[in-house]
Every structure is written in C-alpha cells, then in structure tokens.
C-alpha cells in the first residue's frame, strides 16, 4: 500500500527518523582554511568504535552524504528525500546547503 504525504510531513518524518537512528548528530568544524563541517552520529559506530560520519559540507555549500546513508533514506522514503535531508541539516545546524552529492 502506498501513502501520499505532504512535503512538510515528509520533513517531520525524516527529522524523527534521524533522531531515532542517529541520535543527537554532532557537528565538527575544521579550523583550517578549507572550513569543512563534519556530521557524526552519536548512535552509529564503525567496527573500531568510532562514530560514523554521515555527511560533511564543504565551503562551497555542497553537502556530501555517505552512500549507505542515502541508500537507507531512499529505501525508506523514496527518491524525493533529498530535499528533506537538505532541510534537516539546514534547520538543525543553521547552515546553507546549495546541493547534495553522494560520497562512495
């Protein structure tokens, strides 16, 4: 069965999902001139016990998201989830995102 939901409801569902699965996402800003902003999960850890980096944003406003993160989001929410991901990061961290790319 398919459900049709509005854009604002999709944004709410994505936000809630992010909070449940990834916890309070941590934002770290590089101090060098590149100014990368890294986003780490507080609930998802790699095999060595380090928090998983979900995404990072460069100084040009591109949000690079990990392929596994995008794959999980598209599987759950469909291919129109990019705008909801963008809105989540912009609203939560107060940053501007001009585009989203995938990091393999």
HUMO-V266973 format. One line per field, one symbol per residue. ss: DSSP state (H for helix, E for strand, L for the rest). psi: psi as a letter, one per 30 degrees, with the letter a starting at -180 (. if undefined). burial: I if it has 16 or more other C-alpha atoms within 10 Angstrom, else O. A space follows every 50 residues. Layout:
ss = ???
psi = ???
burial = ???
This chain:
ss = LLLLLLHHHHHHHHHHHHHHHHLLLEEEELLLLLLLEEEEEEEEELLLLL EEEEEEELLLLEEEEEHHHHHHHHHHHLHHHHHHHHHHHHHHHLLLLLEE EEEL
psi = kkkklleeeeeeeeeeeeeeefajkkkkkkflfehkkkkkkffkkafggk kkjellklfggkjjkkeeeeeeeeeeflfgfeeeeeeeeeeefhlkkflk lkk.
burial = OOOOOOOOOIIOOIIOOIOOOIOOIOOOOOOOOOOIIIIIIIOOOOOOOO IIIIIIIOOOIOIIIIOOOIOOIOOOOOOOIIOIIIIIIOOOOOOIIOOI OOOO
